[in-house]
């Protein structure tokens, strides 16, 4: 199997990992609210349960990223992190108390920390011009999971039997179901995942192989005694070959962990640059708003529209279809438009969506039909802007930060997002009856990041692009 086939199978496996994370979220979110109520948990436990998963990922993401940057491998990290998903979901299945349920989400969240290693691997294994499209495809895989997950809920909600000492019903079955899926994924990773060489070193490896082949041919073809005219040519070739071998071997050595990517690394210089701060802020605000709305949606549909588990599952399925189409549209758009333009478009859509919700959902009037229509439009607009912002800021972040420390940098980015997904549900959980304050704060944050993006627009591009633009200006 050649390197190209291994690379494609590895990307396919990464897509399956993200799809399973989406399935897990989709099968647990519609039922966790009632599950906690059965366990006599107070209302704020919904926010705690959703935030616990993110807390673990926040803490472990940079650690997994640091590990992958030093070892230049991700397969062993994925296999190790998946064990936490397996045990965490089994704990969720047991669910004897609200505290065990909360602990189960903490344990499962450790497995999500490996996402930083995966994004670091993708950055090193893709070219800048194709990166946004690949990121969009990988993120779409998670949305496919969010779409497929509710379909699994259709039969999981019918479960009503005992498995030894454990009760299997529509609230506990998502735990054992996800436990089995993560176990199956371990075998897929073992069979179909390779730590392929990064794009930057594939050329070096090929050049070394060609050089070795040329040396063998020269040894066979060069006569025992050559003319004086040929000597300088052979001497010149030997110097070039040596330089090539030194350059290529040094690159390959860095891949296999001989060099330390953190030797001259400075966190303050890397993460306090203007463009990095803007992208990390965009990551925080969009995920804060998204998780706050997700926390609000289930109680809101129960209160205003009397949705049960089935109604919520169907709603999440339709949302998944929209987001998947959005990611594929952004994948196409990213080939024609710069990442920063995609980011700006997404922020404008998100601001529009938040204004709509603030105007029409805080104090709904006009009867059931109008209230449901206003709710559907609000959710549609919120989800429409998500792919634009999500793909563009991840792609831009990978381009403005150092490639050798991508695992750690992506871990920091995901930790910022993890903090947002902790605070978002906590913020929304206490304000489900006061939507003006909740949505007003969300709109203020969106306006802030939109202004920051506008002011830093020229810096939101690859460093090489910035340097060429500056040199052309100085030359003119």
URQUI-V245306 format. One record per backbone hydrogen bond with DSSP energy under -0.5 kcal/mol. NH is the residue of the N-H (numbers start at 1). CO is the residue of the C=O. If there is no record, write none. Layout:
nh;co
NH;CO
NH;CO
//
This chain:
nh;co
6;2
7;3
8;4
9;5
10;6
11;7
12;8
13;9
14;10
15;11
16;12
17;13
18;14
19;15
20;16
21;17
22;18
23;19
24;20
25;21
26;22
27;23
28;24
29;25
30;26
31;28
32;28
33;29
35;31
36;32
37;33
38;34
39;35
40;37
41;36
45;42
46;43
47;43
48;44
49;45
50;46
51;47
52;48
53;49
54;50
55;51
56;52
57;53
58;54
59;55
60;56
61;57
62;58
64;60
65;61
66;62
67;63
68;64
69;65
70;66
71;67
72;68
78;74
79;75
80;76
81;77
82;78
83;79
83;80
84;80
84;81
85;81
86;82
87;83
88;84
89;85
90;86
91;87
92;88
93;89
94;90
95;91
101;97
102;98
103;99
104;100
105;101
106;102
107;103
108;104
109;105
110;106
110;107
111;107
111;108
112;108
113;109
113;110
114;111
115;112
116;113
118;114
119;115
120;116
121;117
122;118
123;119
124;120
125;121
126;123
130;127
131;127
132;128
134;130
135;131
136;132
137;133
138;134
139;135
140;136
141;137
142;138
143;139
144;140
145;141
146;142
147;143
148;144
149;145
150;146
151;147
151;148
152;148
153;149
154;150
154;151
155;151
155;152
156;152
157;153
158;155
159;156
161;168
163;166
164;162
166;163
168;161
169;167
173;169
175;172
176;172
177;173
178;174
179;175
180;176
181;177
182;178
183;179
184;180
185;181
186;182
187;183
188;184
189;185
190;186
191;187
192;188
193;189
196;194
199;124
200;124
201;198
202;198
202;199
203;199
205;201
206;202
207;203
208;204
209;205
210;206
211;207
212;208
213;209
214;210
215;211
216;212
217;213
218;214
219;215
220;216
221;217
222;218
230;227
231;227
231;228
232;228
234;230
235;231
236;232
237;233
238;234
239;235
240;236
241;237
242;238
243;239
244;240
245;241
246;242
247;243
248;244
249;245
250;246
251;247
252;248
253;249
254;250
255;251
256;252
257;254
258;253
261;259
263;260
265;262
270;266
271;267
272;268
277;273
278;274
279;275
280;276
281;277
282;278
283;279
284;280
285;281
286;282
287;283
288;284
289;285
290;286
291;287
292;288
293;289
294;290
295;291
296;292
297;293
298;294
299;295
300;296
301;297
302;298
303;299
304;300
305;301
307;301
312;308
313;309
314;310
315;311
316;312
317;313
318;314
319;315
320;316
321;317
322;318
323;319
324;320
325;321
326;322
327;323
328;324
329;325
330;326
331;327
332;328
333;329
334;330
335;332
336;333
337;333
341;338
342;338
343;339
344;340
345;341
346;342
347;343
348;344
349;345
350;346
351;347
352;348
353;349
354;350
355;351
356;352
357;353
358;354
359;355
360;356
361;357
362;357
364;361
370;366
371;367
372;368
373;369
374;370
375;371
376;372
377;373
378;374
379;375
380;376
381;377
382;378
383;379
384;380
385;381
386;382
387;383
388;384
389;385
390;386
391;387
392;388
393;389
394;390
395;391
396;392
397;393
398;394
399;395
399;396
400;396
401;397
406;403
408;65
409;405
410;406
411;407
412;408
413;409
414;410
415;411
416;412
417;413
418;414
419;415
420;416
421;417
422;418
423;419
424;420
425;421
426;422
427;423
428;424
429;425
430;426
431;428
434;431
438;434
439;435
440;436
441;437
442;438
443;439
444;440
445;441
446;442
447;443
448;444
449;445
450;446
451;447
452;448
453;449
454;450
455;451
456;452
457;454
459;456
460;456
460;457
461;459
463;399
466;462
467;463
468;464
469;465
470;466
471;467
472;468
473;469
474;470
475;471
476;472
//
